[in-house]
Amino acid sequence: MTGMVGSVTRQRYDELVRLGRDWVETMSSVQWQLGDAGLEIEPMRSYGGVNPSGSEELFTVSEAIRMFAEDVDLAYSTVRDYRWVASRWPKERRRPGVSHTIHKILASIPAEQERFEAVDNPPPNPRGGPARWTHDSAKRIVGWKVDTPESVQEKVDAIHDLAADDQVAARVATEFLRRPAVASKAMADDTARHAVNEAQFDQFRQQVQYGQEEAAPQLDQLRRMEHNTQFMDLVAVCTQFTVTAGRIVPKLRGELYDDAERETILRSLARVRALADWIENAVTRGEVDLDEQLQKLLKGSGE
């Protein structure tokens, strides 16, 4: 239905937004007042501080604030939060039109001046119009997880949270890998491809644990799979090094390196040469043992 937002007309929606902002401002005013009252009852103290010597206090901070919360019919945690937010925002730094909730999120910015400057500089409105704060934009400033992910990384983080359980993650990964484009990109990642190959080998090994004679064909297949994977990994490593070097080296024209930088690069190249010789011996002679000099090179303790 044209001009409708939910079940109301656009005109009625805009009217409710204006009313809602008034209600939020009224609610924020009450939250600030309650927080200031909590501060008046118990000013903030340094972490780990103690009462001044000789002072006589009937209540600890938590007991006094808990008593106040109960007497005004609020949860202790609510009043405690209001008190903390009030302590982070002196009255002259609180911004009209910015909700108490936004102030609470931005209150976690450690540096005082940075915190005060942040609230005065809202990000662009994603729906257009004047710049204004939203819960998600404030959470991005302080590095919290947002309610509505927008960037690729935010969406990936949300999926990670939902798939924290291995059983859920396995099902999600299986369904995603059924998409050819996803599978192709996943297998382009060396770590992911290696993990998949190892899982395949583990499953196959489990399947051939019965009698050696009956398992002979499967064992031969397993060896071929391992051989092919090792071959592909070796080619991929060499190709990746060649491509990366071919991209970087032409850009080095005119670059000047100091003695320490040159020494670092030369040591790294010595390791690369040693590794190349090691791979060549493994491929041509089947020799994979590390001699003492190569071990030192790979550990960075020798030349």
N, C-alpha and C positions, 0 to 999 in steps of 0.2 A: 504494500500500500504506500503510495507516494506521500512523502511528507510525514510519515509516521516514525516514531522511535519507540520500539516496543509496542505497547498498547495505547500510547497517547500520541497526540499530534505534536509536531515539532514546536508549535507555539506553547503548548502546555508543558512540554519537556523543558524548554528554555525558562519558563516560569518556575518550574520545580528546581532547576539548577540555581536560579537566583535565590529562591527560598532556602535551598540546601546549604548554600554558601553562608547565608545568614545564620542558619542553625549551627553550622560547624564553627563559625566565629564565636557564637555564644557558648558553645561547648568548650572551645579552646580557652575562652576567658575563665570559665569555671575550673578547668584543669590547671591553668596558671595560678589561680587563687588558692586552690588546694595545695599545689606544690609550694607556694610561698608560705602558706600556713605551716606546712611540714618543716620548712627551713627555719621558720620563726621558733617553732617548738624545739627543734634540734638542728642548729647550724651544721653544715658539713664539717667534718674533721679530717685531718690528714690520715692516710691509711696507716693503721697500726698505732695511731695516737692513743694517749691515755688522758684521763681527766686531770686537770691541774691539781697539783698537790694541795691538800687541805680542803678541796671543794666538797660540798655535800650534795649528791644527786640521788634522788629516789629511784630514777629509772635509767637504764641504758638507752642508747639511741633506738634500738629495735623495739624495746618495750614501750617507749614513749610514742613512737610512730604507730606501733600496733594498737596502742590504746586509742590514739586519735582516730585511726582508721575504723576501729570498731564503733566508736562513738558517733561517727558520721555515716555509718552503715556502708563502708567500702572495704574492699579487700586490702590487706596489709601491703601486698605486692604492688597494688595500684597506687596507693599513696606514696610508697617508697620510690616508685618510678617518677611520679610527678615531682617529688622533692628533688630527685637527682637532676631531672631536666631543668627545673627552675634554677638549680645551682649553676648550670652550664650556660644559662642565658640571663644576664642581668636585664632588668626591666627595659632599659634604654636600647637593648640589642634585640629585643623581640620584635618581629616584623608583622604588622597588621596584614591580613590577607594571606598569611602563611600559617597553616594549621599547626596546632600543638604537636600533632603526629610527625609532621615534617621536621619541626624543631627537634623532636626526640631523636629522629634518625640522624640528623646532622650533628646532634650533640656528641656523637661518638668520634667526631674529628678531634684528635688530641690537641693540636695547636690552637690556642685561643683566637689569635688574629685570623688564622686561616678559616676557622669556624665562622667567625663574624662576617668575613668577606664572602664566604660561600652562600650564606642565606640571602645576601643582597644581589646575587647573580644567578637567577634561575636559568635553566637551559631552555632552548627553543621548545615551543609547544608542538608535540608531534602531530596534532590535528590542526595546526595553524593558529593564527591569532597571537595575542601578546604572550611573551615568555612567562611561564609559570611552572611551579614545582608540581611534580606528581610523586607518589610513593616510590615508583620504580626509578625515576630520575634521581631522587635523593639516595636511594640504595646504591645506585651505580657510583655516586660520588664517594661513598664510604666503603665500597667494595663488598656490599652484601648481595645475596642472591635475590633476583627480582621475581615478582609474581608473574609477569608476562614476558618471557624471554623474547628478545628481538635479534640480537647478533647471533652468528653461528656458534660462538663459544658459549653464550648464555643458553642456547638450546642444547648444546652438547652437555653442559653442566646439569641441566634439568633432566636429561635422559639418564645421566649417571646416577642422579639421586633416585629416580624411579626404578632403575635397574641395579640397585645396590645388592640385592639378593642374587646369588650366582645362578639360581634356577631361572629367574626372570631374565637376567642378562643373557643366558645361553639361548633362551627362546627368541629374544629380541635380535641377537646377533644372527641366529639361524634365518629368521625371516628377512632381515636386511640383506644377507648375503644371497638371497634368492633374486635380488635385483641385479641384473647384469652390470649396470654402471657402478653400483656400490661394490660388488665383488671385484670388479676391475681395479677400482681405486684402492680397495683394501689390500689386494695382492701386490700393488705397487709399493706398499710399505714393507721394507725388509723385515722389520720386527714382527709385523702381523703375519706375513707370509711364513716366516720361520716358525711362529707359534702354531699356525695351522698345520704345517708339515709335521711338526713334532707330535701334534695330537693325532694325526693320521697314522703315523708310525706306531704310536702307543696303542691305538685301537687295533691295528693290524697285528701287532705282536701278541696282544691278548687273544686274538682269534686263532693264532697258530701255536698255542701252548700245548695242544694235545699231541699225540704221538708224532715223533720225528718223521716216520715214514709217510704217514698220511699228510703231514704238513709240508713236505718237501716242495710241492709246487707253490704253495703260499710263501714259503721262505725265499724261494727264488724271486718271486714277484716283489717281496719286501726289499730284497737286496737291490733289485733294479730301480725300485722307487727311491731308495736312499741314494743310489748312485746318481740318478737323474737329478735329484734335488741338490746334492752336493755340487754337481756340475753346474747347474743353473745358478747356485749361490756364488760359486767362484767367478763365473762369467759376470754376474751382476756386480760383484765387488770391484772387479777390474774395470768394468764399463763405467761404474759410478765414479771411480777415481779419475779415469781418463776424461770423462765429460766435465767433471768439476774442475780439474786442472786446466783443461782446454778453455774453460770459461774464465778462469781467474788469471792465468799467466799473461795473456795478451794485455791485460789492464795494468800490468806491473811496470810498463815502460815509463821511465822517468822517476819511479819510486826510489827513495833513498832510505836505507835501513841502517840503524846503528849497529855497533858490534854485538850487543846483547841480542837484538832481534835476528841478526844473521846467524848467530850461534844457535839460537833456538830452532830456526828453520832447518839449518844443516843437520842438527841432531835428529829432527823429525824425518828428514830425507834419508838419513842413515837407517832409521828403523824401517822406512818404506822399502829401501833396497834389500834389507835383510829379510823382510817378510816376503818380498817378491822371490828371492832365492829359495826361501823355505817352501813357498808354494810350488816353485819349479821342481825342486827335489821331490816333493810329495807326488806331483803329477807324473814325472818322468821316471823316478826310481822307487817310488813308494816309501820314501824316507820321511817320517813325520816327527822324529825325535828332535828336541831342541838341544843344541850344544851350549856350552857355558857362555860363550861370547854372545850368542843370539839371545839367550835369556837375559843377559845384562842389558843388551840393547833395548829389548822390549820393555824392560823395567825402567829404562832411562838412566841406568847406572854405569853404562860403559860406552865405549866408542867402537 
